[in-house]
Every structure is written in structure tokens, then in C-alpha cells.
Amino acid sequence: MIWLSLTILAPLGAGLTTLALRRMPEAIALTGAALGLAGAIALLAGVAGGADVTATLPFLPDLPIRLVANPLTATLALVVATVAAMVLTYAAGYMSHDPERPRFFGTMLMFVAAMQLLVLSGDWITLLAAWEMIGFASYLLIGFWHRRKGVPGAAMRAFLYTRTADLGLYLAAFLLIGIAGTSEISATLSTTGTPALIAGLLLLFAAMGKSAQVPMQDWLMRAMAGPTPVSALLHSATLVAAGAILLIRTAPMLPGGALLAIGIVGGATAVIAGLMALAATDLKRLLAASTASQYGLMLIAVGAGAPVAALLHLIAHAAIKSALFLGAGVFQHDRESTDLDTLAGAGRLRPGIFAGFALAALALAGLPPLAAFYSKDAILAAALDSPSAAWFLPLALAGSVLTGAYMGRALKVLWSGTPEKPRDKVPLMAVGMGVLVILAATLGFAFKPLEAMLGAHLAEPGWIVPAMGLAVGLAGLALGWLLAPARLLGPLLAPARNGFPLAGGMDALVVRPTLALARLCDRLDAWIIRRVVLGGIVAGTQALSRRIERAEDSLLALVNAVGRLNLSLGLASLRFDRDTIDRAIFGLVDRTIALGTRARRLQSGLIHREMALTVAGIALVTGVLLAAPFYF
């Protein structure tokens, strides 16, 4: 359980840390990649005996998240971790002067974590989530240098192509979950009959998008706008491998009709993409078309009923193609271009890098004892042993011849021409590439033990198949070295360089209609915002304004009424004060003055009058006192 978690969480944690700190991105990235690789190695060692390691986490009711490590998924996890570790080592030198290194390494690590989640997912819900994550991360990585001309368009095109095909995966997953009553992948693989055929064809459609199979082969060549480490990772063990991995994992469920369709699509792609690679004028585009062609060979193996042969070639191709892309990046570093005319002679001043590139190229052509010799023999043997051998074997042989031809042409261009002085040493880039070249040369010796661990029983090649494989590989190398593409392809040269578009190509069938629909939706959205949202806001604002005005009028009327009442009360108070209080006060004053005036007359100063008044007063008082008892 701990190794299962470490395989996914180590790159994820390192990626988040890099994006958060934005310091020492190389050290953090390499640490995370190393821990993820250690986890993948320990995980494979733990399941090599046949015991599965599982982890179940609660999610939706009856739909938990499942992670499963068995010999197949653990092998794929180790392939992803190994290639990622070497590509990131290379990237530490390649991206050393880029100011956006934290964003680059953080996104790369998130991409690796998403791919590990995909290969280890044990249920369709988790697989769909991981599928979405690798699609989004690849869009960010292809568009990493988004300020450069053409880069946003390349990222958008890759995103639209793969998203269109993703619909097949969604429909297939929902169909299988509905029939099996569970989202567990292993349980849904027991589906048979018509549902299995429909699901198989839908899965093929999804794989055609991710693995750039005919007629969706064109986007991969246009996705070369990203940094070379991105191309190396995308084309070897992650994004483009996802389609083949999907079919390899679901192969036990696929009925004969689906297998025939898978083999035909793969064979057509092996030939058509091989012709595109031979006609390419750019080294990275040549390698990109080669990727589609090699995954076409893997689909032939799946269609022939030998998914383990496809797995062996996927493993060999992961090491070979990543080494080729990293070598192309060194040459690009020197010449600041991947145009084949510009790269003429670039290999002569980097003999070590060229030797590694040449060894990987010969391995891809299928020369013994290099890795792809064994995996291609397994594919040819499976095609020969298949009920559809009349279809599969010629297509596989043609694809193998073309592999040798375009690799022979690339080697000739890199070795011929006028050499120039290399700019500087590239130690980290050489280390990352060197390890992958060694794996490209030696992985074939591990295929027999791997077959035994997986419990696979591949068709015995005998001597005819190795002889055919060696013959077509050497013939292809000779043709590519000796003859120019114009002579080899003749009238096919122009359509091959144009990507063999059918009915205008996927640009006409997918990109332009999708962009037209997006523009229509944008106009509709703008109309809704302008007429409905903003119109509603304006109407609401106006209604609110009218309510406020009415409320203001009512408030003003209330204020006026209160004012009038206050004025009336004030006037009444004024009249009461003036006519009542003031009059009473002034009347009392007047009477007091009048009484004082009268009282002053009594004081005449005559003694006899004063004495008479005194006697009268005493008589009055005495009379009152005498009369009081009769009344009280």
C-alpha cells in the first residue's frame, strides 16, 4: 500500500511544492521523480509473484475509488516512472535558462502523477478522472511557450482532437458500468456479446484520439510546439501511450469484430503515419509521425489477440522514442532548429549523442539484439498467427519497412552536411538520454521473464519471423539512407507532408466545426448576457429606481404632512401663549397695579381716618369670628 501511494503521491507532492515555492525546481522535481521511481520498483517487486496490491477509498455510493497494482499495471507504472525520471534529469539541463522553470517542472510532475493514476486505476471513475487530468496537463505543456507564434493553436488543436475522441471512453465506461452494475474495471471485462462489441469500438475511438491513429493522426505532428522534454514524455510513456494502454488493459473483453477493427486501424496508421514520417522536413515532426506509426503496430498486436506483444513494444518504444527525442533536443540546442536541412551534419560534432541517437534508431528499426527486435518479432508472429493474417501481416511488414526508412533518412541527414561548432557541454542532458539509450539496447533481454510474470503465451516466432523482421528492418534502413523521400514516395510526397487529409482532414471535420460552434456559443452567450442578464439587471434597476422614487415621494409627503402638523401646532401654541397665558399674566399685572393704586389711597396720613379704618377692621374680624360657629 505504501509503495502504491508513493508511486503517485511523490510526483504529485513534488509538483505542488514546486508550484508553491517556485524555488529550486530542479532539485524538488528530481527528488519527486526519484521517490516515484523507487515506489514503482518496490511495487513491481511486491506483485512479481502474482499477488495484487489494492487500495479502496470511499467516493460515491457503491462507486469507491480503487487503485490496483498487478503485474501488468505495476510494469506500466515502472515504465512511466523510469522515463519520467530520465526526461526530468535531461530537462534540468535543457530548461536551465528558462525563467518559467518552476511552472514547467511543476506541470510535468503533475502530468506524471496523473499518468500513474491512470495506469494504476482499478475503476472507471478513477480512470476517467486521470484521463481528464493528463489531457489538461498535456494542453498546458504543449502550450508552455504560449507567447510564441503558433503555440496556442497547436495546444488548442491537440486538445480538441483528443477531447473529441474522449467521448468514446465516456460512453464505453458508462455502458460497461451500467451492464456490470459496478465501476470496477476487472469486473466489467466479463461483458460479452453486442455490449462488448459496442464498448470495444467506443474504446477504439478513444484510443484513436489519444494515440493519434488514422484518421486522427495529424494532431500529433502539430504538437511539437512544446519543449523537447515535453515531446519526449508525451510520445513515449504518457499521453500518446494512454490509448494503447487502454486497449491492452481491456483486451480480455474485446470480441472478434472489435479486434478486427482495432487491427485494421492500427495497420493503416502504421503505414500512413510511416509515410508521413518519411516525408517530414522537421526532425521532431518525423519522430512524432513515427510515434503514431509505432502505436499502430501495437494496435495490430492487440487486434491479433496478443496484447502482451503490444505491451512489450510499448515498453521498448518508451525507452527508444524518449531517447530519440532527447537526442533531437540536443541537436536543436546546438542549431536552434529542428528543421532537417538546418540539422545537416549536427551529429558529427556530438559523436556521443549521435551514437546514442543512432543506437536508438537502429533499435526502433528492429535490429538484433536491440529491444524492438524482440517486440516487433512478437507483433509479426502474432499477426502471422491471427485469423486476419491476410490483413495484419502485410500492414505490419509495411510499417516495419517504413520505420527503417525514416530512421535511415534521419541518420543520414544528421551525419551528412557541414558541421558547426557545438555551443556548450550538456552533461545532464547526456545522462538522461544515456540511460534511456542503454534501456533501448538491453530491454529485450528482460522480455522473457516479463512474459512469464504476466503469464503470457506468445506465438513462437520460429526462424521465419525473425528473418522477415531483420530483412524489412535492413531494407528500410538502406532505402532511407540511399534514396531521397521524393524518389521513394513519388506522387505520395505532397499528401504525406500534408498529413493525408481525408475530406479536408480533422481540421475540417473537427477543429473548424468546433471553433465555429464555439463562436456561435460565444455570440449566444454575449446575447444572453446583453439581453437577458444585463437587460434583466437594467429592468430590475429601473423597477427598483421607480420603487425608490415612489418611496421618496411617499416619504416627502410624510415629511410635508409632519411639517404642516408642526406648523399648525406651533401656530396654535403661539395663539394659546399670546391669547391665554400672556393675557392672563398681563391682566393679573393690571389688576395688581389697580389694586395697589386703590390701596395707596387708603394711606392718607390722617390719624383720625387711620384710627377709624382700624376700628372698622377690628369690628369686621370680630363679627366673622362670632358668626363662624354657626356655619362650621
Secondary structure, 3 states (H helix, E strand, C coil): CHHHHHHHHHHHHHHHHHHHHCCCHHHHHHHHHHHHHHHHHHHHHHHCCCCCEEEEEEEECCEEEEEEECHHHHHHHHHHHHHHHHHHHHHHHHCCCCCCHHHHHHHHHHHHHHHHHHHHECEHHHHHHHHHHHHHHHHHHHCCCCCCCCHHHHHHHHHHHHHHHHHHHHHHHHHHHHHHCCCEHHHHCCCCHHHHHHHHHHHHHHHHHHCCCCCCCHHHHHHHHCCHHHHHHHHHCCHHHHHHHHHHHHHHHCCHHHHHHHHHHHHHHHHHHHHHHHHCCEHHHHHHHHHHHHHHHHHHHHHCCCHHHHHHHHHHHHHHHHHHHHHHHHHHHHHCCCECCCCCCHHHHCHHHHHHHHHHHHHHHCCCCCHHHHHHHHHHHHHHHCCCHHHHHHHHHHHHHHHHHHHHHHHHHHHCCCCCCCCCCCHHHHHHHHHHHHHHHHHHHHHHHHHHHHCCCCCCCCCHHHHHHHHHHHHHHHHHHHCCHHHHHHHHHHHHHCCCCCCCHHHHHHHHHHHHHHHHHHHHHHHHHHHHHHHHHHHHHHHHHHHHHHHHHHHHHHHHHHHHHHHHHHHHHHHHHHHHHHHHHHHHHHHHHHHHHHHHHHCCCCHHHHHHHHHHHHHHHHHHHHHHHHHC
